[in-house]
Amino acid sequence: MANTKSITDKAERKKVKRAARKKAAPKAPRTAPRGSNKKKVKKLARGQSKR
């Protein structure tokens, strides 16, 4: 992404960012599903409440 910190005009900054995004190389398709390395949550015990 282009460095747009110095540009104060919002419309101008948007234009520069869009141009940079268009010029950037496309991202490779995912090899693993999204969120695959998130912590897995164990299912809690069902039925009567455990005291």
C-alpha positions in Angstrom: 0.0 0.0 0.0 1.2 3.5 -0.8 2.3 5.7 2.1 -0.4 8.3 2.3 0.5 9.9 5.7 1.6 13.1 4.1 -1.6 13.6 2.0 -4.2 15.6 4.1 -7.0 15.8 1.5 -9.3 12.8 2.0 -10.3 12.5 -1.7 -6.8 12.7 -2.9 -5.6 10.1 -0.4 -8.4 7.8 -1.5 -7.4 8.2 -5.2 -3.8 7.3 -4.4 -4.7 4.3 -2.3 -7.1 2.9 -5.0 -4.4 3.3 -7.7 -1.9 1.5 -5.5 -4.4 -1.3 -4.8 -5.0 -1.7 -8.5 -1.3 -1.9 -9.3 -0.5 -4.4 -6.5 0.0 -8.0 -7.5 -3.0 -10.3 -6.8 -2.8 -12.3 -3.6 -2.4 -16.1 -3.9 -5.4 -18.2 -3.1 -5.5 -19.5 0.5 -3.9 -22.9 1.2 -5.7 -23.3 4.6 -9.2 -22.2 5.6 -9.5 -18.8 7.3 -9.2 -19.0 11.1 -7.7 -22.5 10.9 -5.0 -21.6 13.6 -7.6 -20.1 16.0 -7.9 -21.7 19.4 -10.5 -24.4 19.3 -13.1 -24.3 22.1 -14.1 -27.6 23.7 -17.8 -28.4 24.0 -19.0 -28.0 27.5 -20.8 -30.9 29.3 -24.4 -31.1 28.4 -27.3 -32.1 30.7 -27.3 -31.7 34.5 -25.3 -28.8 35.8 -21.9 -29.9 37.2 -21.3 -28.4 40.7 
